Amino acid sequence: QISADVEKSSTNTKPPSDIQARLELDAPTGSPTDTGIPDAVKLIFGAGGIYTAFLYYGSLQEDVFTYVSEDGHSFKQVWFLQVLEAFANVVVGFIGMQLMRPTKNMPLTMFGIAGVAQVSSKACTSLALANGLSFPVATLAKSGKMAPVMAGSLFLGGAEYTIREYLQVAAIIGGTAIVSMGKKRGSSSASSSSTIGLAYIVASLILDGVTAGVQKRLLESTAKAGVKPKPYDFMFWQNLFMCVTASMVAVGIGEVEAGMEFCASNPEILSKIVRFSICSAVGQSFIFYTIANFDPLILTTVTTTRKIFSVLLSIFFKGHSLSATGWSGVGLAVSGIISELENKAYGRKKKHSN
């Protein structure tokens, strides 16, 4: 989410991996923000904030794209939605940046490229939902972000992966595919998986890989310039370029006027969109708080389990009805996600022991 897989989620609304890693290195844990508050209270505050903001975020995102007006129309203006979400993050990022004092001499060109790539990824996720892909399928699919990275390594060479890592990605992708085909016939759910929706989610995953590469270059640029951006610097500048990009696209394809008209005619969805945007910005702030106070693995655990709960809440409370086959797909995908988390924990423990 910076997406946020908004996950993320959102399906993609959390800090991208490379930037998150940099923030984790630059933000010492525990003592720098020690105010005498017990770590357990800090963890409850940070993790609780992430869970609350992003579980509600995911619920609202699904509500927006399953909403049907009285005249039978649904919300399709995804770039207009990206403008509003990015703008909310810009506002919160600007406030945070001013409070922490902004960093000078930022490599804005690289921030711009990263912003274009990330907002395009988020837009593709929204387009997948707008074109009939169910929220559980989209969320599980976005958990397989390593897939395009691994595919690139196979074709271009470079990084090597273990058999376990390939199996983890295969479990997530295979489980997602099974879930997409495992709905019970006659389901009352308005969201059903579609070929177009699946194509958009694949495009989103590819753009996630592009975004990760651009962000790696961004961090290299800041290092060469001797600049150490603070968390809210990243949040403000990247979302600013995301907002500008989304605004240009939305204006160019006529979504601003169409989106405003739809919201004016349907105040109920306007309320959902506003809350959705606020949750994105608030959740991002809780992520930065957690990064500053705890080991990176804590944040990974919180955001990963949040995805699983988002899927389950959607299935139980949004009218999705799965067959036994569908549930087996959920189990397979979740096992892949948990295995990936456990593998990261083991790798970090091994690294520290050395």
Stockholm file with secondary structure:
# STOCKHOLM 1.0

chainA/1-354         QISADVEKSSTNTKPPSDIQARLELDAPTGSPTDTGIPDAVKLIFGAGGIYTAFLYYGSLQEDVFTYVSEDGHSFKQVWFLQVLEAFANVVVGFIGMQLMRPTKNMPLTMFGIAGVAQVSSKACTSLALANGLSFPVATLAKSGKMAPVMAGSLFLGGAEYTIREYLQVAAIIGGTAIVSMGKKRGSSSASSSSTIGLAYIVASLILDGVTAGVQKRLLESTAKAGVKPKPYDFMFWQNLFMCVTASMVAVGIGEVEAGMEFCASNPEILSKIVRFSICSAVGQSFIFYTIANFDPLILTTVTTTRKIFSVLLSIFFKGHSLSATGWSGVGLAVSGIISELENKAYGRKKKHSN
#=GR chainA/1-354 SS CCEECCCCCCCSEECCHHHHHHHHHHSCCSGGGCSSCCHHHHHHHHHHHHHHHHHHHHHHHHHHHHCBCTTSCBCCCHHHHHHHHHHHHHHHHHHHHHHHCCCSSCCHHHHHHHHHHHHHHHHHHHHHHHTTCCHHHHHHHHTTTHHHHHHHHHHHCCCCCCHHHHHHHHHHHHHHHHHHHCBCTTCCCSCCCCHHHHHHHHHHHHHHHHHHHHHHHHHHHHHHTTCCCCHHHHHHHHHHHHHHHHHHHHHHTTHHHHHHHHHHHCHHHHHHHHHHHHHHHHHHHHHHHHHHHSCHHHHHHHHHHHHHHHHHHHHHHSCCCBCHHHHHHHHHHHHHHHHHHHHHHHHHHHHHHC
#=GC SS_cons         CCEECCCCCCCSEECCHHHHHHHHHHSCCSGGGCSSCCHHHHHHHHHHHHHHHHHHHHHHHHHHHHCBCTTSCBCCCHHHHHHHHHHHHHHHHHHHHHHHCCCSSCCHHHHHHHHHHHHHHHHHHHHHHHTTCCHHHHHHHHTTTHHHHHHHHHHHCCCCCCHHHHHHHHHHHHHHHHHHHCBCTTCCCSCCCCHHHHHHHHHHHHHHHHHHHHHHHHHHHHHHTTCCCCHHHHHHHHHHHHHHHHHHHHHHTTHHHHHHHHHHHCHHHHHHHHHHHHHHHHHHHHHHHHHHHSCHHHHHHHHHHHHHHHHHHHHHHSCCCBCHHHHHHHHHHHHHHHHHHHHHHHHHHHHHHC
//
